[in-house]
Amino acid sequence: MIDTASSISEILEPLFHLPDPPLLSDPEPDRLRVDIRRFNALQLEAVGLDPEQIAICSECTYSQPELLFSSRRDRLKLVQWSGIVSFS
């Protein structure tokens, strides 16, 4: 039987040691927060893009209801992630 908690810890551990890690502590025990913008940037860098080629929007769906929809903020039970990728 696979120890899921150990497996997840082994996968996540290296991410904590990156400069500007995409994983953040959470006030709730045994939980983490994921910086999706940083995580996406790391994935783009891993496939060969230079950081200078990556632009990240600073708008926040959670804290800017006048601009953006957020199922998390509005407490809707949806799993919906989106991103915009453009090549020029």
VOMIPA-727747 format. One record per residue (C-alpha): residue number from 1; residue in one letter; x, y, z. Coordinates in steps of 0.02 Angstrom, whole numbers, plus 50000, padded with zeros to 5 digits. Last residue first. Layout:
BEGIN
NUM|A|X|Y|Z
...
***
This chain:
BEGIN
88|S|50201|51829|48478
87|F|50129|51689|48581
86|S|49983|51709|48699
85|V|49931|51603|48847
84|I|49777|51647|48947
83|G|49736|51549|49102
82|S|49590|51462|49179
81|W|49550|51361|49331
80|Q|49375|51303|49374
79|V|49333|51179|49508
78|L|49160|51226|49564
77|K|49075|51221|49734
76|L|49029|51405|49738
75|R|49090|51499|49890
74|D|49082|51671|49806
73|R|49266|51699|49843
72|R|49311|51524|49785
71|S|49202|51535|49629
70|S|49291|51696|49583
69|F|49233|51813|49444
68|L|49339|51965|49402
67|L|49336|52154|49393
66|E|49220|52220|49529
65|P|49252|52063|49630
64|Q|49436|52107|49650
63|S|49502|52011|49801
62|Y|49474|51832|49743
61|T|49507|51854|49557
60|C|49672|51942|49591
59|E|49749|52057|49460
58|S|49939|52054|49449
57|C|49943|51981|49273
56|I|50099|51880|49239
55|A|50211|51910|49089
54|I|50334|51774|49038
53|Q|50465|51803|48904
52|E|50587|51884|49026
51|P|50578|51724|49131
50|D|50653|51631|48983
49|L|50544|51497|48905
48|G|50617|51323|48891
47|V|50489|51194|48944
46|A|50538|51209|49128
45|E|50523|51398|49118
44|L|50341|51380|49066
43|Q|50310|51259|49211
42|L|50394|51378|49334
41|A|50285|51522|49271
40|N|50129|51417|49295
39|F|50178|51378|49475
38|R|50213|51562|49508
37|R|50040|51612|49444
36|I|49958|51467|49536
35|D|50030|51519|49704
34|V|49977|51364|49799
33|R|49921|51374|49979
32|L|49959|51232|50095
31|R|49859|51135|50223
30|D|49906|51021|50368
29|P|49857|51151|50498
28|E|49749|51299|50441
27|P|49846|51463|50437
26|D|49915|51411|50268
25|S|50098|51409|50220
24|L|50146|51450|50042
23|L|50196|51342|49895
22|P|50252|51422|49731
21|P|50428|51451|49797
20|D|50514|51620|49764
19|P|50685|51540|49743
18|L|50655|51353|49748
17|H|50682|51255|49909
16|F|50497|51232|49951
15|L|50467|51155|49779
14|P|50591|51015|49817
13|E|50479|50952|49960
12|L|50318|50942|49858
11|I|50344|50772|49776
10|E|50416|50688|49931
9|S|50278|50761|50039
8|I|50146|50696|49918
7|S|50219|50521|49925
6|S|50231|50525|50115
5|A|50049|50579|50133
4|T|49993|50447|50007
3|D|50076|50301|50095
2|I|50064|50174|49956
1|M|50000|50000|50000
***
